Amino acid sequence: MTNLLGIVKLKLLFMEVYRLKLSTKGRYGVKAMLDLAVHQGDEPTSIKTISKRQDISEYYLEQLFAPLRREGIIRSVRGAQGGYFLNRDPKDITVLEVINILEGPIFLSECLETEECSNIDLCATRTLWQKIKFSVEEVMESITLQDMLDDYREMQKSPIDSIIINGEKVALKQR
């Protein structure tokens, strides 16, 4: 759960400093990979099944799974009972790896990608963007599918006893 706190803190920082948002490729790709981890077993998981569970179109999932398969993170089984498996243990697949395959490297500012800035040696904002990029990459590199799977399983154990409405925590009635 501590990794989750790091993500929340980074998300709040981005909301204040810079509007950084992953595309649906990254977000849906991580969701689909977690779905494979949650339901891994002896039988492959079909695109159709993941599509229904995660509310992602089958066509889009096929587009996401193609590069993941090419990079060897998942493998496919053809045929009527076909589908997908994780090709590696969940502890060996990081969120950063999935994001980099689906979206490419994190891009915050043009000045981090080129040396063309005339003020590069004295630019304090460039240093800020470097720190943010490094922090995001560090958090995503530190979180594996296994970490997410563990968090998911822990969440399944805990009943929901309250919700947040208009910024206030409201207790749910117990039956």
N, C-alpha and C positions, 0 to 999 in steps of 0.2 A: 504494500500500500504506500510505502514511502516514495516509490518511483512515481506514483500517481500524484502525490503532492507536488513533486518537482514539475510535473507537466502542468498542473493547475497554476502554479506560480509563474511559469514561463508564459502561459496563455494570458494571464493578467498583465504581465509585462508587455507583451505584444500589443494588447488592446490599448495600453497607455502610450507606448513608444511608436509603434509602427503597425499598420494593418497587414499582418502576414497571415495568409490563409492557404492551407493545402488545398489542392484541387480535389475533385471527387475521385480521381485516380488513386491518390494516396490514401484518402480516408476510406474509400470502399475497398481498396486493396488490402489494407490492414484489417478491416472488418472480415473480409472473406478469408484471409489467412488465419485469423483467430477462430473463425467458424470451423475451418479444417482441423485446427488443433483441438478444439473442444470435442469434435465428433470423430477424431481419428480412431481407427480400429482396423479390423481385418478387411472390411469392404470399402471400396472407394466412395467418395461423396460426389454426387452428380451436381452439375451446374444448376440444374432445375431445383434441386433441394436447397442449395445455398441461396439461390435467387429468392425462393419463397421465404426462407428463414430471415434473410437480411434485407428483403425488399429492394433488391438490385436486379436490374434486367439481366436476363440470360446473355443477351448479346454483349452487354457491357462487361459482364464477368468473363466472357470468352476473350475479349480484348485485354482485360487485365491479366488473365492467366497465361496468355501467350508469352510475354516477356519473362514472367516468373518461371515458366516451364523451361524456356531457353536458357535461363541462368541457373537451372538445376535446383531451385528451391522447392518446386512441386514437380510431381510426375503424374502423367495421365495414363489411364487404362481405357482402351477402346472397347466398343461393343455395347450391347444392350444393358449390361450391368456395369458399364464403365463409369468413370468419374476421375476424381483427383485424390491424391495423397500428399502429405508433406513428404518431401524427399530427404529431409534432415530432421533431427530431433528439435522440438520447439526451443530448447535452451540454446541452440546454435543458430537461431535466426533472429536478427535484431530488427527493430522497427526501422532504423536507419537504412539497413540493407533493402528492405521492401520499398521504402520511399525512394531511395536512389535508383532502384530498378524501374519503378513506375513513373517517377517524375524527373529523375536526374538530380544533380546536386542542389542543395538549398541555395537560393539566390535572393539576397536581400537588397543589394545595391550594386549598381554598375561599377562604382569605384572599387569594389572588392575584386572584380573580375578583370580589370585592366589597370595599367600603370599610367594611364593618360591624364590623370588629374594633375593640374599644375600646382595644387596645394597639398599634395599627397603626404609630404613629410610633416606638415603642421596641422593636419585636419583632425580635429577632435571627434567629429561625427563619424569619420571612417573607423576610428578606434572603437566607437560604440557599436557600429554595425558588425565589426569583426568579433567583438565580445558576444553579441547576441547570436550571431551565426554559430560560433564555437559552442555556446551554451546549449543551443537547440540540438546541434549535432551530438554533443556529449550526452544529453538526456536520451535522445533517440538511440544512440549506440549502447547505452546502459540498460535499455529495456528490451527484453527478449519476448518472443511469443510465450515462453514458459512463464515469465513474470505476469503477463496479461492473463494467461490461463489460470494461474494461481489466484489472481485478483478476482477473476470471474467466478471461480469455484467458491471463494470466500464470500462473495456477494450472494451466491445461491444459498448459503447457510444462514445468512442474516435476513430476518423478515423486515420488510419495510414498515417502519412504525411512524413515519412522519414524511411530509412533503413540504416543499417551499412554495408559498403562494405570495406573490408580490413582495418578495424579499423577506418574508417571515415564515418561520418554521411552524407548521401546524401538525399536531399529533393526530394520527388516524385512530378511529375507534377500533377496539379489539372485539372480536366476536366470541 
